[in-house]
Amino acid sequence: MTRCGYAVELAIPDNEAYTALVTLVRLGIPCARLDRADVWIFDVAESAAGDLEAQLRTIETIFNPNKHVLVALPQARPRPGEVWIGERAEGPDQPVGGTQRELQIAGRRLEGVYGVRRYKGWRLWESEARVASAETIAKAVETLLCNPAFQVTIE
């Protein structure tokens, strides 16, 4: 079993990210750019990991080629400058789904996939070339990006 991560990013303007960016700047948090993505983490059989991206590209509720870019993550954890926000019941080691049967998403069976978690990924940039520091990310999470009453951060 291996863990694979994918970020589904918008290729079109993202109004939600823009609104959050404007709010963070008004709150005094130095942020030049803010990217948002749906992050999917899959627990998948080694033999099926190579086919997972092709399977995801066929599930319209996850990926629409007209408006999304599918990015394979180098590791199943946030990239530099990024934080993932999940439901409080979903920690990084708590897959949703079973361990004995393969999962279905949108009525489609994902071959070799036995667990899945979904997060909202926020990637902060202090400039066009430099991701935000851990301190800036912590301030953004505390003031806007995460509601600790029902959400957790994955850093």
C-alpha positions, -999 to +999 in steps of 0.1 A: +000+000+000+013+035-009-001+070-004-006+092-034-016+129-034-031+151-061-040+188-061-069+198-083-062+235-091-083+259-110-070+270-145-096+298-145-098+328-121-106+317-086-130+341-069-128+324-035-090+326-034-091+363-045-116+372-018-095+354+008-064+371-005-080+406-002-092+398+033-058+385+044-041+417+031-068+438+049-060+419+081-023+429+078-010+395+066+017+400+040+005+380+010+010+388-027-008+357-040-030+330-027-037+297-045-065+273-036-068+236-045-088+205-037-063+181-023-070+144-026-049+118-007-054+082-017-042+050+000-037+028-031-022-006-038+013-004-052+002-022-084-026+004-091-006+036-082+006+041-118-030+041-132-045+064-105-040+097-123-057+084-155-086+071-134-090+105-117-091+123-150-123+104-159-142+115-127-160+147-136-168+155-100-131+156-092-115+169-124-130+189-153-103+195-180-120+227-191-113+244-158-089+223-137-052+213-137-044+180-120-011+181-102+006+150-088+021+159-055+057+148-049+047+137-014+014+132+004+019+163+025+016+201+020+042+217-003+063+247+009+041+277+016+010+255+018-015+244+045-043+219+041-076+223+059-097+193+067-127+183+088-119+178+125-128+141+122-102+136+094-066+137+105-038+129+082-037+092+092-075+086+092-085+075+058-122+077+049-133+044+035-126+007+041-095-013+041-110-044+027-128-032-004-121-007-031-137+027-030-162+043-053-164+080-060-193+094-080-204+059-086-171+048-101-149+021-086-113+032-082-092+002-088-068-005-060-078+025-039-087+016-003-087+050+015-092+086+005-090+120+023-100+154+009-086+187+020-087+223+009-052+234+001-041+270+005-007+281-008+005+315+002+031+336-016+049+366-002+060+375-037+056+359-072+088+340-066+088+332-028+063+312-008+051+325+025+070+317+057+057+294+084+049+324+106+028+341+078+009+308+072+002+304+109-013+339+110-034+333+079-047+300+094-055+316+128-073+346+114-091+333+083-083+300+067-093+275+094-122+274+119-108+254+148-143+245+160-147+220+132-116+221+111-079+210+115-048+220+097-023+197+081+011+214+078 
